Amino acid sequence: MNDILCDADDAMISPPIDGRARRSQKSRQRIIDAMIELVQAGVLEPTADQVAERAGLAMRTVFRHFTDMESLYREIARRMQSHAQPLLDEPIDGATWQATLHKLVDKRARLYEELLPMRRAADALRHRSPFLQQEDARFARLARDVLRRTLPAELAGDPERFEALDALLSYDMWMRLRRSQRLSASAARRVLHAATASLTASPASGP
């Protein structure tokens, strides 16, 4: 009988706890959504006040979930990673290294375009966020490693051409083509393909 009563008490107590957990999770998601919406609206350095107002939550609720803005940036970075992971996981194997490189260019163009609003925010916030600085450096290292593995030995070992290709296929170049030069995504992608083909072409034979 005592066991039955205990089970009944647990059943009565559990739902409110689960309800609080669900409300807490919803508040957390609203905060993250608010940060992303502000960035997409052009507010590249949202304050905690702005995030709270956009989310429709009290400031104390924001800081209960994120003790400082750095922890909020971490949470957004995790969401970006989760959003981008299916694309990152897509294979880029081609019949030749040229075909693989072609796929790599397409993949980076799609990835940069997908994450463009949040990357712009990261650029604006990076100077005051050690975490974003570390993430930017980590992404740059990974991108270089992937490019090096994609290229044949003679190109990967050519310092000038490798560095030129690394710069060409960087997010910074995509940002310049899309924002500074005002190219469409498809036009920017064509520029990358043309420049990549030129940099990887075999040197012309001498007379």
Order of alpha helices (4+ residues) and beta strands (2+ residues): alpha-alpha-alpha-alpha-alpha-alpha-alpha-alpha-alpha-alpha-alpha
